[in-house]
Amino acid sequence: MAMVDWRMAGPEITNCNCAWGCPCQFNALPTHGDCRAAVAMRIDQGHFGDVALDGLRWAAVFAWPKAIHLGDGEALIVIDEQASPAQRDGLLKILSGQETVPGATIFNVFAGTLTKVHDPIFAPIEFEVDEDKRTGRFSVKGVVETTITPIRNPVTGVEHRARVTIPQGFEYHQAEYASGATKAQGAIVHDWSERHAHIAQLDIGTEGVAH
């Protein structure tokens, strides 16, 4: 059966509870034994079949009790309240790993590790990012707020820049690494600061990431 052709391109912000660099990016186990994260994206160009997704935003909050691949995770997805019913349906299918070549995208991989997916929320999503400066933020009132700043040298306080390329990555091809703080409430609770964050220009679709 043919899959629906889809694509999302635009900036993404990710913040997790691991130390700067995030062991997951290097196929290692999480810093503190568990994995918790908050993610958001602004879709500058996108579609799901013949449904345009340009200009929409989405966010998600995740929690796994151990490493991601060990499963038993939970997720909460937030979709831009401005999305039409058809756009909401398309985004929810993408973010739940449907209409995707198996293992080709982070959404499809994550889907197989989740045992609980909370009912989606449709709400305004604030999103700001400056990839070159490694700064940004996203917020959903009453759900999650994440702020990204540059990593700083612990002795001098000088900004430290690190950029990582993953030639066969299922989330991004290249990302700027940063420091992030997240507070989440409601179905999934987070509270940390000065933890791993990255900013990436996603270009992802049915068959995976454009490299």
LUMTIMI-56099 format. One record per residue (C-alpha): x, y, z; residue number from 1. Coordinates in steps of 0.05 Angstrom, whole numbers. Example, Ala and Ser with C-alpha at 12.3 -4.5 7.8 and 13.67 -1.06 7.14 Angstrom:
<node xx="246" yy="-90" zz="156" tiba="1"/>
<node xx="273" yy="-21" zz="143" tiba="2"/>
END
This chain:
<node xx="0" yy="0" zz="0" tiba="1"/>
<node xx="29" yy="67" zz="-21" tiba="2"/>
<node xx="46" yy="117" zz="34" tiba="3"/>
<node xx="23" yy="189" zz="36" tiba="4"/>
<node xx="79" yy="235" zz="13" tiba="5"/>
<node xx="96" yy="287" zz="66" tiba="6"/>
<node xx="151" yy="336" zz="84" tiba="7"/>
<node xx="167" yy="385" zz="139" tiba="8"/>
<node xx="224" yy="435" zz="133" tiba="9"/>
<node xx="241" yy="489" zz="184" tiba="10"/>
<node xx="276" yy="502" zz="251" tiba="11"/>
<node xx="270" yy="454" zz="309" tiba="12"/>
<node xx="290" yy="464" zz="382" tiba="13"/>
<node xx="303" yy="403" zz="427" tiba="14"/>
<node xx="321" yy="403" zz="501" tiba="15"/>
<node xx="331" yy="341" zz="543" tiba="16"/>
<node xx="353" yy="325" zz="614" tiba="17"/>
<node xx="422" yy="299" zz="594" tiba="18"/>
<node xx="489" yy="334" zz="600" tiba="19"/>
<node xx="511" yy="379" zz="543" tiba="20"/>
<node xx="524" yy="337" zz="481" tiba="21"/>
<node xx="471" yy="284" zz="498" tiba="22"/>
<node xx="497" yy="212" zz="497" tiba="23"/>
<node xx="439" yy="191" zz="453" tiba="24"/>
<node xx="472" yy="230" zz="396" tiba="25"/>
<node xx="531" yy="182" zz="401" tiba="26"/>
<node xx="493" yy="116" zz="414" tiba="27"/>
<node xx="509" yy="118" zz="488" tiba="28"/>
<node xx="464" yy="113" zz="549" tiba="29"/>
<node xx="430" yy="174" zz="579" tiba="30"/>
<node xx="468" yy="216" zz="631" tiba="31"/>
<node xx="421" yy="204" zz="689" tiba="32"/>
<node xx="392" yy="136" zz="669" tiba="33"/>
<node xx="326" yy="163" zz="644" tiba="34"/>
<node xx="308" yy="206" zz="584" tiba="35"/>
<node xx="262" yy="266" zz="586" tiba="36"/>
<node xx="254" yy="317" zz="531" tiba="37"/>
<node xx="216" yy="376" zz="502" tiba="38"/>
<node xx="215" yy="391" zz="428" tiba="39"/>
<node xx="183" yy="442" zz="382" tiba="40"/>
<node xx="185" yy="460" zz="308" tiba="41"/>
<node xx="163" yy="516" zz="262" tiba="42"/>
<node xx="144" yy="488" zz="194" tiba="43"/>
<node xx="168" yy="538" zz="141" tiba="44"/>
<node xx="151" yy="491" zz="84" tiba="45"/>
<node xx="111" yy="428" zz="89" tiba="46"/>
<node xx="54" yy="385" zz="65" tiba="47"/>
<node xx="17" yy="321" zz="80" tiba="48"/>
<node xx="-8" yy="295" zz="14" tiba="49"/>
<node xx="-43" yy="355" zz="-17" tiba="50"/>
<node xx="-53" yy="389" zz="51" tiba="51"/>
<node xx="-5" yy="448" zz="61" tiba="52"/>
<node xx="29" yy="453" zz="129" tiba="53"/>
<node xx="68" yy="518" zz="117" tiba="54"/>
<node xx="71" yy="565" zz="176" tiba="55"/>
<node xx="45" yy="516" zz="229" tiba="56"/>
<node xx="80" yy="497" zz="293" tiba="57"/>
<node xx="81" yy="435" zz="336" tiba="58"/>
<node xx="111" yy="416" zz="403" tiba="59"/>
<node xx="119" yy="351" zz="442" tiba="60"/>
<node xx="139" yy="330" zz="512" tiba="61"/>
<node xx="169" yy="261" zz="524" tiba="62"/>
<node xx="190" yy="218" zz="583" tiba="63"/>
<node xx="223" yy="149" zz="587" tiba="64"/>
<node xx="241" yy="115" zz="654" tiba="65"/>
<node xx="306" yy="88" zz="625" tiba="66"/>
<node xx="341" yy="93" zz="558" tiba="67"/>
<node xx="294" yy="106" zz="500" tiba="68"/>
<node xx="305" yy="39" zz="467" tiba="69"/>
<node xx="282" yy="3" zz="530" tiba="70"/>
<node xx="213" yy="32" zz="519" tiba="71"/>
<node xx="155" yy="45" zz="568" tiba="72"/>
<node xx="155" yy="118" zz="548" tiba="73"/>
<node xx="100" yy="169" zz="546" tiba="74"/>
<node xx="87" yy="229" zz="501" tiba="75"/>
<node xx="44" yy="290" zz="495" tiba="76"/>
<node xx="36" yy="326" zz="428" tiba="77"/>
<node xx="14" yy="398" zz="420" tiba="78"/>
<node xx="-11" yy="422" zz="352" tiba="79"/>
<node xx="-18" yy="495" zz="331" tiba="80"/>
<node xx="-90" yy="516" zz="346" tiba="81"/>
<node xx="-91" yy="551" zz="278" tiba="82"/>
<node xx="-87" yy="484" zz="242" tiba="83"/>
<node xx="-149" yy="461" zz="204" tiba="84"/>
<node xx="-179" yy="392" zz="217" tiba="85"/>
<node xx="-142" yy="365" zz="156" tiba="86"/>
<node xx="-76" yy="396" zz="179" tiba="87"/>
<node xx="-85" yy="369" zz="250" tiba="88"/>
<node xx="-98" yy="300" zz="222" tiba="89"/>
<node xx="-36" yy="302" zz="178" tiba="90"/>
<node xx="10" yy="328" zz="233" tiba="91"/>
<node xx="-15" yy="277" zz="283" tiba="92"/>
<node xx="-2" yy="221" zz="233" tiba="93"/>
<node xx="69" yy="247" zz="220" tiba="94"/>
<node xx="86" yy="257" zz="293" tiba="95"/>
<node xx="60" yy="188" zz="312" tiba="96"/>
<node xx="105" yy="156" zz="261" tiba="97"/>
<node xx="53" yy="137" zz="209" tiba="98"/>
<node xx="61" yy="142" zz="134" tiba="99"/>
<node xx="136" yy="133" zz="142" tiba="100"/>
<node xx="188" yy="83" zz="119" tiba="101"/>
<node xx="201" yy="40" zz="181" tiba="102"/>
<node xx="259" yy="69" zz="222" tiba="103"/>
<node xx="270" yy="127" zz="174" tiba="104"/>
<node xx="248" yy="184" zz="221" tiba="105"/>
<node xx="253" yy="200" zz="295" tiba="106"/>
<node xx="177" yy="200" zz="298" tiba="107"/>
<node xx="173" yy="128" zz="273" tiba="108"/>
<node xx="229" yy="104" zz="319" tiba="109"/>
<node xx="200" yy="138" zz="380" tiba="110"/>
<node xx="130" yy="110" zz="366" tiba="111"/>
<node xx="155" yy="40" zz="378" tiba="112"/>
<node xx="181" yy="59" zz="447" tiba="113"/>
<node xx="118" yy="91" zz="475" tiba="114"/>
<node xx="67" yy="56" zz="518" tiba="115"/>
<node xx="26" yy="118" zz="534" tiba="116"/>
<node xx="7" yy="175" zz="487" tiba="117"/>
<node xx="-35" yy="229" zz="520" tiba="118"/>
<node xx="-93" yy="261" zz="483" tiba="119"/>
<node xx="-65" yy="316" zz="438" tiba="120"/>
<node xx="-72" yy="389" zz="456" tiba="121"/>
<node xx="-90" yy="443" zz="406" tiba="122"/>
<node xx="-64" yy="510" zz="431" tiba="123"/>
<node xx="-22" yy="571" zz="413" tiba="124"/>
<node xx="52" yy="555" zz="408" tiba="125"/>
<node xx="103" yy="611" zz="417" tiba="126"/>
<node xx="167" yy="597" zz="380" tiba="127"/>
<node xx="230" yy="639" zz="370" tiba="128"/>
<node xx="300" yy="617" zz="347" tiba="129"/>
<node xx="367" yy="645" zz="324" tiba="130"/>
<node xx="409" yy="586" zz="302" tiba="131"/>
<node xx="473" yy="626" zz="293" tiba="132"/>
<node xx="469" yy="655" zz="363" tiba="133"/>
<node xx="444" yy="588" zz="393" tiba="134"/>
<node xx="385" yy="622" zz="426" tiba="135"/>
<node xx="312" yy="608" zz="425" tiba="136"/>
<node xx="249" yy="591" zz="463" tiba="137"/>
<node xx="182" yy="557" zz="456" tiba="138"/>
<node xx="122" yy="558" zz="501" tiba="139"/>
<node xx="53" yy="529" zz="507" tiba="140"/>
<node xx="16" yy="562" zz="565" tiba="141"/>
<node xx="3" yy="513" zz="622" tiba="142"/>
<node xx="41" yy="457" zz="587" tiba="143"/>
<node xx="115" yy="471" zz="573" tiba="144"/>
<node xx="166" yy="527" zz="568" tiba="145"/>
<node xx="236" yy="517" zz="541" tiba="146"/>
<node xx="292" yy="568" zz="534" tiba="147"/>
<node xx="357" yy="557" zz="496" tiba="148"/>
<node xx="423" yy="595" zz="507" tiba="149"/>
<node xx="495" yy="583" zz="485" tiba="150"/>
<node xx="539" yy="534" zz="524" tiba="151"/>
<node xx="589" yy="574" zz="565" tiba="152"/>
<node xx="658" yy="556" zz="590" tiba="153"/>
<node xx="650" yy="540" zz="664" tiba="154"/>
<node xx="715" yy="578" zz="682" tiba="155"/>
<node xx="714" yy="639" zz="636" tiba="156"/>
<node xx="641" yy="644" zz="619" tiba="157"/>
<node xx="658" yy="652" zz="546" tiba="158"/>
<node xx="609" yy="623" zz="496" tiba="159"/>
<node xx="628" yy="555" zz="469" tiba="160"/>
<node xx="604" yy="533" zz="401" tiba="161"/>
<node xx="596" yy="460" zz="380" tiba="162"/>
<node xx="563" yy="436" zz="316" tiba="163"/>
<node xx="550" yy="362" zz="303" tiba="164"/>
<node xx="537" yy="328" zz="236" tiba="165"/>
<node xx="503" yy="260" zz="234" tiba="166"/>
<node xx="506" yy="236" zz="161" tiba="167"/>
<node xx="453" yy="182" zz="170" tiba="168"/>
<node xx="413" yy="214" zz="227" tiba="169"/>
<node xx="338" yy="202" zz="232" tiba="170"/>
<node xx="324" yy="270" zz="264" tiba="171"/>
<node xx="372" yy="319" zz="231" tiba="172"/>
<node xx="434" yy="323" zz="187" tiba="173"/>
<node xx="469" yy="378" zz="226" tiba="174"/>
<node xx="454" yy="415" zz="291" tiba="175"/>
<node xx="481" yy="471" zz="334" tiba="176"/>
<node xx="490" yy="448" zz="406" tiba="177"/>
<node xx="467" yy="493" zz="463" tiba="178"/>
<node xx="445" yy="495" zz="536" tiba="179"/>
<node xx="372" yy="491" zz="553" tiba="180"/>
<node xx="322" yy="498" zz="610" tiba="181"/>
<node xx="253" yy="467" zz="610" tiba="182"/>
<node xx="193" yy="469" zz="656" tiba="183"/>
<node xx="132" yy="426" zz="639" tiba="184"/>
<node xx="69" yy="413" zz="678" tiba="185"/>
<node xx="6" yy="373" zz="671" tiba="186"/>
<node xx="9" yy="303" zz="641" tiba="187"/>
<node xx="85" yy="303" zz="640" tiba="188"/>
<node xx="127" yy="343" zz="689" tiba="189"/>
<node xx="197" yy="369" zz="674" tiba="190"/>
<node xx="242" yy="418" zz="711" tiba="191"/>
<node xx="316" yy="428" zz="694" tiba="192"/>
<node xx="367" yy="479" zz="671" tiba="193"/>
<node xx="435" yy="478" zz="637" tiba="194"/>
<node xx="422" yy="413" zz="601" tiba="195"/>
<node xx="433" yy="390" zz="530" tiba="196"/>
<node xx="397" yy="427" zz="475" tiba="197"/>
<node xx="404" yy="431" zz="400" tiba="198"/>
<node xx="377" yy="474" zz="344" tiba="199"/>
<node xx="371" yy="443" zz="275" tiba="200"/>
<node xx="341" yy="459" zz="208" tiba="201"/>
<node xx="298" yy="398" zz="196" tiba="202"/>
<node xx="282" yy="373" zz="127" tiba="203"/>
<node xx="246" yy="308" zz="138" tiba="204"/>
<node xx="194" yy="268" zz="100" tiba="205"/>
<node xx="164" yy="200" zz="84" tiba="206"/>
<node xx="231" yy="168" zz="69" tiba="207"/>
<node xx="271" yy="203" zz="123" tiba="208"/>
<node xx="319" yy="261" zz="131" tiba="209"/>
<node xx="347" yy="299" zz="71" tiba="210"/>
<node xx="422" yy="291" zz="76" tiba="211"/>
END
